[in-house]
Every structure is written in structure tokens, then in C-alpha cells.
């Protein structure tokens, strides 16, 4: 199950505390390890993938039609939008971002290069489609960088 280790209710509460409408995750060919850390393994992806965790409601994935495999109803806890042509991608993305303040993996002035995972062109597209992009550093720190109990146990055993 995707998002298996992530407490979505806690993410939503944090989004409310930060004044954000959602967390928009992006990946293309594995360039954003934060997405896979939160979702779990989706295998190799050769097309653009967006996953919105909204402040209210279920997650929404925007996935290319040839890469829907991991996004089945029994594996993804939300709605799945698909696209094939770039026009469908832009229309689907616009429906996700228009008028919303969204966290994404950006770091102004590349201050934290480990966080800076979304290409400028994607940020420009999100903004052109009506989204307002903010850094996701506070969310990444709380939900992607913290060790699980199993990871802590492994570290202690190795030490």
C-alpha cells in the first residue's frame, strides 16, 4: 500500500499549521527521493508524476497512462488522474494547483541542495497554472527525514 508508513492526518494538520493548501510531490525518473520515501516503492518511472496531499481530503495522483500500475484502488488511498498527452498533463495539473498555496521540494538560492529536487521548469509551470509554490522543508523534516522505529533499531544495532 502506498503511503503505508505516513500518517496522512498528521501531514494535514501540519499543512493547516503552516497555512498551506497542500503538499505537491513531483518526480521524473527518480530525481525526487522524498516522493519515494513518502509513498514507498513505485518502481521505475519514465514519465512525470505528481501527487497532491491536500490539507483536506484524500491524496490525488496525476500519472501517465502507461505507469498506472502502482496506483490501483487497493494500493493508492485517493483519486488517480491519468494523462497521455502534454495537454492532458497541463489540464490535470491546473485542476490540482489553481489558486492553492503548495509546498514543493525547492530551496531558495539552493541553500539546502538535498531539498532542491524540483526543476525550475516544473515550478514555472505550476506557477503559470495558478499555483503558489513554497518550500517543503518543514514537511520534509517532519515526515521524510525522521527515522522510523525500524530504522532507529537498525542504526543502534549497527553502532
C-alpha angles and dihedrals in degrees: 000000000000115000087022095145097038123094099219092187089059091047090052092049090051091049089054091048090051094047092242128141093212152326112260111201119197133189138171120178093340099302093135112059089178090070093054091044090058101036100034124228117341095165125235114339121198097178134061115278128193125186120185120202100193125204087240126031137009126323118269123212124201104202135170112253093242092054102050093113099105093038100074120140091254093049105039119055097215148027123320123208118190134204138183106175125050090244089060090047092052093046092049092046092048089055089054100045110028111123094356134122105224136183116227135170098272131128118201110237087003087275091157107031092185088064098042098092106133117084118239091242091060091049090049090050093050090049093047089052090055104267125132111218125211130176115270095212095120091050094045090050092053102037111021105030100046116094121243117232089258091053092048091049090051091050092049091049091050093048 
